[in-house]
Amino acid sequence: MRQLKLGKAFTLMESGPVVLVTTHDGHKANIMTISWTMVLDFTPVFAITTGEWNHSFAALRRNRECVIAIPTVDLLDKVVGIGTCSGKDMDKFAKFKLTPLRGKVVRSPLIEECLANIECKVIDIVKRHDIVVLEAVAAHLDAARREKRTIHAVGDGTFIVDGRRIDRRKRMASKIPCGV
């Protein structure tokens, strides 16, 4: 094995799906791209990493809600574009031709073009590591959507796309929560 620079070690583990997070500041909606996500357990509690450097963070902290929208590979260029510009001086929904939809619980919009949308409430912010802990309050899936492959950031400007699904449900039955 060859040695890897420690500064690149995160690229070996940063494989969670890239998501779009929407917020609403009371005047307008915004979208930010997040590649640092985490499922905390089998309950609908998630975490994202973001902070003051993102324009949406103030709305997220103040209103304590957001939507996690899960894009698919056909939206990759829009996802990258959203992540490389600021909503401070533009409407990202208009710029990237995405359709905001009203959610059932939160004011932050769902994104119609995404495979899934999870409406969330902020339940904690771990300031030391800029971790925002979210509890899902509603979830939506576009089962009719043809493209279902999600994208995963490596962290160096490259991405991995979901591939073939391998079923081991029977062997793992004792570890899978009822109803999943």
TIVEX-640012 format. One record per residue: residue number from 1; residue in one letter; x, y, z of N, C-alpha, C in turn. Coordinates in pm, 1 decimal, always signed. Example, Ala and Ser with C-alpha at 12.3 -4.5 7.8 and 13.67 -1.06 7.14 Angstrom:
PT,n,res,npx,npy,npz,capx,capy,capz,cpx,cpy,cpz
PT,1,a,+1319.0,-569.0,+780.0,+1230.0,-450.0,+780.0,+1320.0,-330.0,+780.0
PT,2,s,+1285.0,-225.0,+708.0,+1367.0,-106.0,+714.0,+1290.0,+3.0,+787.0
//
This chain:
PT,n,res,npx,npy,npz,capx,capy,capz,cpx,cpy,cpz
PT,1,m,+84.1,-118.9,+0.0,+0.0,+0.0,+0.0,+87.7,+124.0,+0.0
PT,2,r,+40.3,+226.1,-69.1,+114.9,+352.5,-66.6,+50.2,+444.2,+35.6
PT,3,q,+128.1,+533.5,+89.0,+78.5,+626.2,+190.3,-5.5,+735.3,+125.1
PT,4,l,-112.7,+772.1,+193.5,-201.8,+878.3,+147.6,-181.7,+998.7,+237.8
PT,5,k,-178.2,+1117.2,+180.0,-166.1,+1238.7,+261.5,-284.5,+1247.2,+356.1
PT,6,l,-257.9,+1278.0,+481.4,-364.8,+1286.2,+580.7,-473.6,+1384.5,+541.2
PT,7,g,-437.2,+1491.6,+472.3,-534.6,+1591.0,+427.9,-633.8,+1536.7,+325.9
PT,8,k,-606.1,+1417.8,+272.3,-697.5,+1355.1,+176.4,-773.7,+1236.4,+236.0
PT,9,a,-753.0,+1206.2,+361.7,-816.5,+1089.7,+423.9,-968.9,+1098.2,+417.2
PT,10,f,-1025.5,+1217.6,+427.0,-1171.5,+1231.7,+423.2,-1230.2,+1183.7,+290.8
PT,11,t,-1150.2,+1184.9,+183.3,-1203.4,+1142.2,+52.9,-1231.9,+991.9,+50.1
PT,12,l,-1179.4,+917.8,+145.5,-1206.2,+774.4,+153.4,-1341.6,+745.5,+217.6
PT,13,m,-1395.3,+842.3,+292.8,-1519.4,+819.6,+367.1,-1633.7,+912.1,+327.7
PT,14,e,-1608.3,+1016.2,+253.8,-1713.3,+1111.7,+219.5,-1795.6,+1058.1,+104.0
PT,15,s,-1882.0,+962.0,+136.6,-1956.5,+900.2,+27.5,-2107.4,+907.9,+44.3
PT,16,g,-2156.3,+978.3,+145.3,-2301.5,+992.7,+161.9,-2359.4,+1066.0,+43.2
PT,17,p,-2489.0,+1050.5,+20.1,-2545.5,+1117.9,-97.2,-2535.6,+1269.9,-85.3
PT,18,v,-2505.2,+1333.0,-195.9,-2507.4,+1478.5,-202.4,-2654.2,+1518.5,-197.4
PT,19,v,-2685.7,+1617.2,-113.8,-2823.9,+1663.1,-101.5,-2832.2,+1812.1,-127.4
PT,20,l,-2952.2,+1856.5,-156.6,-2981.1,+1999.0,-164.8,-3064.8,+2032.0,-42.3
PT,21,v,-3028.4,+2137.2,+27.3,-3102.9,+2177.7,+146.4,-3168.1,+2311.4,+117.2
PT,22,t,-3300.4,+2317.4,+132.5,-3371.6,+2442.5,+110.1,-3406.3,+2506.1,+243.2
PT,23,t,-3405.8,+2637.9,+243.0,-3445.9,+2716.4,+359.2,-3536.8,+2828.6,+311.1
PT,24,h,-3597.5,+2896.8,+406.5,-3677.7,+3015.2,+374.3,-3652.0,+3116.5,+484.7
PT,25,d,-3611.0,+3237.4,+448.2,-3576.1,+3338.2,+548.5,-3692.3,+3430.6,+583.9
PT,26,g,-3811.1,+3401.1,+533.4,-3926.5,+3487.0,+556.7,-3958.8,+3573.5,+437.6
PT,27,h,-3861.0,+3592.6,+349.0,-3879.0,+3671.7,+228.0,-3860.8,+3587.3,+102.1
PT,28,k,-3756.5,+3502.7,+104.5,-3732.2,+3419.4,-13.4,-3670.4,+3285.9,+26.5
PT,29,a,-3687.0,+3190.3,-63.9,-3630.2,+3057.8,-43.8,-3489.5,+3052.9,-102.1
PT,30,n,-3410.4,+2961.9,-50.6,-3275.4,+2943.5,-101.8,-3242.2,+2794.5,-101.4
PT,31,i,-3138.2,+2759.1,-175.3,-3091.0,+2620.5,-182.6,-2940.2,+2619.6,-161.0
PT,32,m,-2892.9,+2524.0,-83.5,-2749.0,+2502.1,-71.5,-2720.1,+2354.7,-94.3
PT,33,t,-2603.2,+2326.4,-149.2,-2558.5,+2189.5,-171.0,-2479.5,+2145.7,-48.8
PT,34,i,-2510.9,+2026.5,+0.4,-2441.6,+1972.3,+117.7,-2396.7,+1830.0,+84.9
PT,35,s,-2269.2,+1801.7,+107.2,-2221.0,+1665.5,+87.1,-2187.4,+1598.1,+219.6
PT,36,w,-2188.0,+1673.5,+327.6,-2157.9,+1614.7,+457.9,-2288.3,+1591.5,+531.3
PT,37,t,-2337.1,+1468.2,+522.8,-2463.4,+1429.5,+584.7,-2442.0,+1303.8,+668.1
PT,38,m,-2535.7,+1279.6,+760.1,-2522.8,+1160.6,+843.0,-2660.6,+1118.1,+891.1
PT,39,v,-2685.5,+988.4,+887.6,-2803.7,+930.1,+949.5,-2762.1,+895.6,+1091.5
PT,40,l,-2837.9,+938.9,+1192.4,-2795.1,+918.0,+1329.7,-2839.1,+783.9,+1388.0
PT,41,d,-2952.7,+732.7,+1345.4,-2997.3,+600.4,+1388.3,-3117.2,+561.5,+1303.1
PT,42,f,-3195.4,+464.5,+1346.7,-3309.3,+419.9,+1266.8,-3431.5,+510.6,+1280.4
PT,43,t,-3423.1,+611.6,+1363.8,-3532.2,+708.9,+1372.8,-3508.5,+813.3,+1263.6
PT,44,p,-3604.4,+898.1,+1236.1,-3579.5,+996.9,+1130.3,-3501.3,+1117.8,+1182.0
PT,45,v,-3379.5,+1092.4,+1229.8,-3292.5,+1200.7,+1277.0,-3165.9,+1197.4,+1192.5
PT,46,f,-3131.7,+1315.0,+1138.8,-3018.6,+1328.8,+1048.8,-2931.0,+1444.0,+1095.9
PT,47,a,-2811.5,+1453.7,+1038.7,-2723.3,+1567.3,+1065.9,-2660.3,+1612.8,+935.1
PT,48,i,-2640.6,+1742.7,+925.1,-2566.6,+1800.7,+814.2,-2460.2,+1891.3,+873.4
PT,49,t,-2357.2,+1915.8,+797.8,-2254.9,+2008.9,+842.1,-2261.9,+2131.6,+753.3
PT,50,t,-2281.5,+2246.1,+817.5,-2282.9,+2375.3,+750.0,-2257.3,+2481.7,+855.3
PT,51,g,-2238.0,+2603.3,+812.0,-2210.1,+2708.3,+909.4,-2222.8,+2845.9,+847.9
PT,52,e,-2165.0,+2941.5,+914.0,-2175.2,+3082.6,+877.2,-2133.3,+3110.7,+733.2
PT,53,w,-2047.9,+3027.1,+676.6,-2000.7,+3049.4,+539.4,-2112.1,+3031.0,+435.9
PT,54,n,-2220.2,+2963.2,+471.4,-2331.9,+2944.7,+379.8,-2439.1,+3049.5,+405.6
PT,55,h,-2484.2,+3115.8,+300.7,-2587.0,+3219.3,+310.9,-2713.8,+3166.3,+379.3
PT,56,s,-2749.7,+3041.1,+352.9,-2871.8,+2981.5,+408.4,-2863.9,+2955.0,+558.3
PT,57,f,-2744.6,+2954.0,+612.6,-2729.3,+2915.4,+753.1,-2805.8,+3006.7,+847.8
PT,58,a,-2809.7,+3136.3,+821.3,-2882.2,+3229.0,+909.7,-3030.8,+3192.7,+914.9
PT,59,a,-3090.5,+3162.7,+799.3,-3232.2,+3123.6,+795.7,-3252.3,+2989.5,+865.5
PT,60,l,-3161.7,+2898.4,+847.3,-3169.0,+2767.2,+911.3,-3164.7,+2782.3,+1063.2
PT,61,r,-3073.9,+2864.1,+1110.9,-3059.8,+2885.4,+1255.2,-3179.7,+2961.1,+1312.3
PT,62,r,-3226.4,+3064.0,+1242.1,-3336.7,+3147.6,+1291.7,-3470.9,+3074.1,+1286.6
PT,63,n,-3502.6,+3013.6,+1173.1,-3634.1,+2951.1,+1156.3,-3638.7,+2804.9,+1198.5
PT,64,r,-3520.5,+2744.3,+1214.8,-3507.7,+2608.1,+1267.4,-3585.7,+2505.1,+1186.6
PT,65,e,-3576.7,+2518.6,+1053.7,-3639.7,+2421.8,+965.4,-3571.9,+2424.5,+829.8
PT,66,c,-3590.2,+2315.3,+755.8,-3536.1,+2306.4,+620.6,-3597.6,+2185.8,+551.2
PT,67,v,-3562.0,+2168.9,+426.3,-3596.5,+2048.3,+351.7,-3466.8,+1990.4,+297.1
PT,68,i,-3448.5,+1860.9,+316.8,-3339.0,+1788.9,+253.1,-3396.8,+1728.6,+125.8
PT,69,a,-3350.4,+1775.5,+11.5,-3396.2,+1724.5,-117.8,-3285.1,+1636.6,-174.8
PT,70,i,-3322.3,+1518.4,-221.7,-3222.4,+1423.3,-270.1,-3225.0,+1419.5,-422.8
PT,71,p,-3122.4,+1478.6,-484.9,-3116.4,+1482.2,-631.4,-3059.2,+1352.2,-687.6
PT,72,t,-3077.0,+1335.0,-816.2,-3023.2,+1218.2,-886.1,-2917.9,+1264.6,-987.4
PT,73,v,-2850.7,+1169.0,-1047.8,-2735.8,+1196.7,-1132.9,-2768.4,+1292.1,-1247.8
PT,74,d,-2890.2,+1291.1,-1297.8,-2925.4,+1381.0,-1407.6,-2924.9,+1527.6,-1365.7
PT,75,l,-2921.3,+1553.7,-1235.8,-2917.4,+1691.4,-1184.5,-2777.7,+1734.0,-1139.3
PT,76,l,-2676.4,+1652.1,-1166.1,-2541.6,+1678.5,-1115.0,-2490.7,+1819.0,-1147.7
PT,77,d,-2503.7,+1864.3,-1270.2,-2450.7,+1996.7,-1304.2,-2524.3,+2107.3,-1228.6
PT,78,k,-2652.8,+2090.7,-1205.4,-2727.7,+2189.5,-1125.9,-2681.9,+2184.7,-979.9
PT,79,v,-2660.3,+2065.5,-927.1,-2613.9,+2049.4,-788.7,-2479.4,+2119.0,-769.4
PT,80,v,-2387.5,+2098.3,-863.3,-2255.8,+2163.0,-855.6,-2271.4,+2314.0,-869.7
PT,81,g,-2354.1,+2358.6,-963.8,-2377.8,+2502.6,-981.0,-2434.3,+2567.0,-855.5
PT,82,i,-2530.2,+2503.0,-792.9,-2590.5,+2554.8,-669.4,-2484.8,+2567.5,-560.9
PT,83,g,-2394.8,+2469.7,-556.0,-2290.6,+2470.3,-452.7,-2176.9,+2566.7,-477.7
PT,84,t,-2170.6,+2625.3,-596.8,-2058.7,+2714.0,-628.2,-2102.3,+2859.2,-646.4
PT,85,c,-2223.3,+2892.5,-600.5,-2267.6,+3032.3,-603.9,-2349.2,+3060.9,-477.9
PT,86,s,-2375.4,+3185.6,-453.2,-2446.6,+3226.1,-331.5,-2587.9,+3274.0,-361.9
PT,87,g,-2680.4,+3235.1,-276.1,-2817.8,+3283.2,-286.0,-2833.3,+3423.7,-232.0
PT,88,k,-2724.3,+3477.9,-182.2,-2727.9,+3614.3,-127.9,-2773.4,+3714.8,-232.7
PT,89,d,-2730.0,+3693.6,-356.9,-2761.9,+3790.2,-461.1,-2831.7,+3728.4,-582.3
PT,90,m,-2895.0,+3610.8,-564.3,-2967.1,+3550.7,-676.9,-3073.7,+3454.8,-626.0
PT,91,d,-3167.7,+3426.0,-712.5,-3270.5,+3326.6,-686.3,-3223.1,+3196.6,-750.7
PT,92,k,-3176.2,+3102.3,-669.7,-3121.9,+2978.2,-724.1,-3229.8,+2891.5,-788.3
PT,93,f,-3353.0,+2898.7,-739.4,-3460.4,+2822.5,-803.7,-3474.8,+2867.0,-949.5
PT,94,a,-3475.9,+2997.9,-971.6,-3489.9,+3051.2,-1107.9,-3364.5,+3023.1,-1190.6
PT,95,k,-3247.7,+3050.3,-1134.3,-3122.5,+3033.2,-1208.7,-3104.6,+2890.0,-1258.0
PT,96,f,-3140.3,+2792.4,-1173.6,-3117.2,+2652.9,-1209.3,-3244.4,+2581.3,-1255.3
PT,97,k,-3348.4,+2659.4,-1279.1,-3475.0,+2607.3,-1332.9,-3527.7,+2489.6,-1251.2
PT,98,l,-3539.0,+2512.8,-1119.4,-3594.6,+2413.5,-1029.0,-3729.3,+2464.0,-977.6
PT,99,t,-3819.5,+2372.1,-951.6,-3955.5,+2406.7,-913.2,-3975.9,+2390.2,-763.1
PT,100,p,-4002.3,+2501.3,-691.1,-4031.8,+2489.0,-548.1,-4175.5,+2441.2,-527.9
PT,101,l,-4193.4,+2348.2,-436.3,-4326.6,+2299.1,-401.4,-4351.4,+2322.6,-252.9
PT,102,r,-4475.4,+2346.9,-219.1,-4513.1,+2366.4,-78.7,-4507.1,+2233.0,-5.4
PT,103,g,-4446.3,+2234.4,+110.9,-4442.6,+2114.7,+193.7,-4567.9,+2102.8,+279.5
PT,104,k,-4575.0,+1996.3,+355.4,-4689.6,+1975.3,+443.9,-4670.1,+2041.3,+579.2
PT,105,v,-4543.3,+2053.5,+624.8,-4518.3,+2100.0,+761.4,-4433.0,+2226.6,+766.3
PT,106,v,-4325.1,+2232.8,+689.5,-4232.0,+2345.4,+699.8,-4252.6,+2444.2,+585.4
PT,107,r,-4203.9,+2566.1,+606.4,-4216.7,+2670.9,+504.1,-4112.6,+2656.8,+392.9
PT,108,s,-3999.2,+2597.0,+424.9,-3896.0,+2574.5,+323.5,-3954.5,+2485.9,+214.1
PT,109,p,-3924.0,+2517.4,+87.0,-3986.2,+2442.5,-22.0,-3920.4,+2308.2,-50.7
PT,110,l,-4001.8,+2216.8,-102.0,-3953.3,+2093.2,-160.1,-3904.4,+2128.1,-301.0
PT,111,i,-3825.0,+2040.9,-360.3,-3779.9,+2060.3,-497.9,-3842.5,+1950.6,-582.9
PT,112,e,-3930.5,+1989.8,-673.8,-4006.5,+1894.1,-754.1,-3917.2,+1799.1,-834.1
PT,113,e,-3806.4,+1846.4,-885.5,-3720.2,+1766.3,-971.9,-3639.8,+1660.5,-896.3
PT,114,c,-3640.3,+1663.9,-764.3,-3562.3,+1567.5,-687.0,-3638.7,+1437.7,-664.5
PT,115,l,-3565.1,+1330.4,-641.8,-3621.8,+1198.8,-617.5,-3701.0,+1196.1,-486.9
PT,116,a,-3649.1,+1263.1,-386.0,-3713.2,+1262.3,-255.0,-3691.6,+1395.4,-185.3
PT,117,n,-3780.0,+1427.2,-92.9,-3770.3,+1547.9,-11.2,-3808.3,+1511.5,+131.5
PT,118,i,-3728.7,+1558.1,+227.2,-3755.0,+1530.9,+367.9,-3768.8,+1665.4,+439.8
PT,119,e,-3888.0,+1692.0,+490.8,-3911.0,+1814.7,+567.1,-3854.4,+1792.6,+707.5
PT,120,c,-3777.0,+1890.6,+756.7,-3706.8,+1873.2,+883.5,-3720.5,+1994.0,+974.6
PT,121,k,-3711.8,+1967.1,+1104.3,-3700.5,+2069.5,+1207.2,-3561.5,+2057.0,+1269.4
PT,122,v,-3499.3,+2170.9,+1299.1,-3368.8,+2170.8,+1365.8,-3391.7,+2139.1,+1512.7
PT,123,i,-3324.6,+2036.4,+1564.0,-3338.9,+2003.1,+1705.8,-3211.7,+2032.2,+1785.5
PT,124,d,-3100.3,+2057.1,+1715.3,-2976.3,+2091.7,+1785.7,-2876.6,+2147.0,+1684.8
PT,125,i,-2791.3,+2234.8,+1730.5,-2678.5,+2282.4,+1650.9,-2554.4,+2266.9,+1737.3
PT,126,v,-2461.6,+2183.1,+1692.5,-2337.5,+2159.0,+1765.1,-2235.9,+2256.4,+1707.7
PT,127,k,-2223.9,+2369.8,+1773.7,-2145.4,+2481.8,+1721.1,-1998.9,+2445.9,+1695.7
PT,128,r,-1938.8,+2369.0,+1785.7,-1796.4,+2337.5,+1774.2,-1762.5,+2274.5,+1638.7
PT,129,h,-1853.6,+2192.9,+1584.6,-1825.9,+2124.4,+1458.4,-1921.1,+2165.4,+1346.8
PT,130,d,-2001.7,+2268.5,+1370.1,-2097.7,+2317.9,+1270.2,-2191.9,+2205.8,+1223.2
PT,131,i,-2235.9,+2123.8,+1318.4,-2327.5,+2013.7,+1287.7,-2469.0,+2056.8,+1323.7
PT,132,v,-2558.9,+2044.2,+1227.2,-2699.7,+2076.4,+1249.1,-2775.2,+1943.9,+1254.9
PT,133,v,-2838.7,+1918.5,+1368.8,-2913.7,+1794.7,+1388.2,-3059.6,+1822.6,+1352.5
PT,134,l,-3113.8,+1737.5,+1267.1,-3248.1,+1757.4,+1212.4,-3337.3,+1638.2,+1242.6
PT,135,e,-3463.4,+1666.9,+1272.4,-3562.5,+1560.7,+1286.9,-3661.4,+1571.9,+1172.8
PT,136,a,-3681.5,+1461.9,+1100.8,-3775.8,+1462.2,+989.8,-3918.5,+1470.7,+1044.2
PT,137,v,-4000.1,+1555.3,+979.0,-4140.3,+1569.7,+1018.2,-4233.7,+1528.9,+904.5
PT,138,a,-4181.7,+1510.4,+785.0,-4258.0,+1461.1,+669.4,-4157.5,+1419.3,+563.2
PT,139,a,-4194.0,+1318.7,+484.0,-4105.7,+1272.2,+377.3,-4188.2,+1244.0,+252.3
PT,140,h,-4127.9,+1271.1,+137.1,-4195.4,+1258.4,+8.5,-4101.8,+1188.3,-89.2
PT,141,l,-4155.2,+1094.4,-168.5,-4076.4,+1020.0,-266.0,-4149.5,+1021.1,-399.1
PT,142,d,-4076.7,+1052.1,-505.6,-4133.6,+1047.8,-639.7,-4103.3,+909.9,-698.2
PT,143,a,-4187.6,+811.2,-665.6,-4165.6,+673.1,-708.5,-4175.4,+657.2,-859.8
PT,144,a,-4242.4,+750.5,-927.2,-4257.7,+742.7,-1072.8,-4135.7,+796.8,-1146.7
PT,145,r,-4044.7,+861.1,-1075.1,-3926.1,+919.0,-1139.3,-3840.2,+808.4,-1198.9
PT,146,r,-3804.5,+822.4,-1324.8,-3726.1,+718.1,-1393.6,-3582.7,+708.9,-1339.7
PT,147,e,-3515.5,+824.3,-1325.7,-3376.6,+823.8,-1276.8,-3378.7,+818.2,-1124.4
PT,148,k,-3316.5,+716.3,-1069.3,-3315.6,+700.7,-923.7,-3173.1,+693.6,-865.9
PT,149,r,-3071.9,+699.9,-952.7,-2933.7,+690.3,-904.7,-2892.0,+821.6,-838.2
PT,150,t,-2847.4,+812.7,-714.0,-2801.3,+932.0,-642.9,-2651.6,+950.8,-664.8
PT,151,i,-2603.8,+1068.0,-625.7,-2463.2,+1102.2,-646.0,-2394.5,+1117.6,-511.5
PT,152,h,-2268.1,+1083.4,-509.6,-2189.7,+1085.6,-386.6,-2059.6,+1160.3,-413.0
PT,153,a,-2033.8,+1262.7,-333.7,-1911.4,+1341.5,-350.8,-1793.6,+1268.2,-290.2
PT,154,v,-1683.5,+1269.8,-361.0,-1559.9,+1213.9,-307.9,-1488.2,+1321.7,-226.2
PT,155,g,-1511.3,+1447.3,-260.5,-1450.0,+1557.3,-187.0,-1338.9,+1625.9,-263.2
PT,156,d,-1306.4,+1573.4,-379.6,-1198.4,+1631.2,-459.6,-1248.4,+1681.2,-595.3
PT,157,g,-1380.0,+1703.4,-604.6,-1437.9,+1749.4,-730.5,-1488.3,+1636.3,-818.3
PT,158,t,-1473.5,+1513.0,-771.5,-1525.4,+1397.9,-845.6,-1643.4,+1338.5,-768.8
PT,159,f,-1722.7,+1258.3,-839.5,-1843.8,+1201.1,-780.8,-1854.9,+1054.1,-816.0
PT,160,i,-1924.1,+981.1,-730.5,-1956.0,+840.8,-753.6,-2106.8,+833.7,-771.8
PT,161,v,-2150.9,+753.9,-866.4,-2293.3,+737.4,-892.0,-2335.2,+599.2,-842.6
PT,162,d,-2452.6,+591.8,-777.5,-2505.4,+462.2,-735.0,-2505.4,+365.7,-851.8
PT,163,g,-2483.7,+242.6,-820.9,-2485.0,+139.9,-924.7,-2587.4,+32.5,-893.9
PT,164,r,-2549.2,-89.1,-918.3,-2636.8,-204.6,-899.5,-2670.1,-222.4,-751.4
PT,165,r,-2795.1,-256.4,-721.8,-2838.7,-281.0,-584.8,-2825.6,-430.5,-556.4
PT,166,i,-2765.8,-464.6,-444.0,-2743.7,-603.6,-404.9,-2829.3,-632.8,-282.4
PT,167,d,-2911.0,-735.4,-288.4,-3007.9,-766.8,-183.4,-2953.1,-871.7,-85.9
PT,168,r,-2942.8,-834.3,+40.6,-2905.5,-925.7,+149.1,-3004.6,-911.2,+264.5
PT,169,r,-3128.8,-872.8,+232.7,-3230.7,-848.8,+335.9,-3255.0,-972.0,+422.4
PT,170,k,-3260.8,-1090.4,+364.7,-3287.5,-1211.6,+443.4,-3176.9,-1236.6,+545.0
PT,171,r,-3052.8,-1219.9,+502.4,-2939.3,-1244.5,+593.5,-2930.5,-1139.0,+702.9
PT,172,m,-2982.4,-1018.8,+675.5,-2973.0,-908.6,+772.5,-3104.4,-883.7,+846.9
PT,173,a,-3201.4,-970.5,+829.5,-3335.7,-948.3,+885.3,-3334.9,-914.8,+1033.4
PT,174,s,-3247.7,-975.7,+1109.5,-3246.0,-951.8,+1254.5,-3196.2,-810.4,+1289.5
PT,175,k,-3133.9,-742.2,+1197.7,-3079.5,-608.8,+1221.6,-3163.8,-496.9,+1159.9
PT,176,i,-3263.2,-531.6,+1079.0,-3344.9,-431.3,+1010.1,-3470.9,-403.4,+1092.4
PT,177,p,-3498.8,-276.8,+1121.8,-3618.4,-243.7,+1199.7,-3746.9,-287.7,+1128.1
PT,178,c,-3846.9,-324.1,+1206.7,-3975.7,-363.1,+1150.3,-4028.5,-253.6,+1059.7
PT,179,g,-4085.1,-293.8,+947.9,-4145.7,-198.7,+856.1,-4051.7,-136.7,+754.3
PT,180,v,-3922.0,-166.5,+764.2,-3825.2,-109.6,+669.9,-3806.1,-203.5,+553.2
//
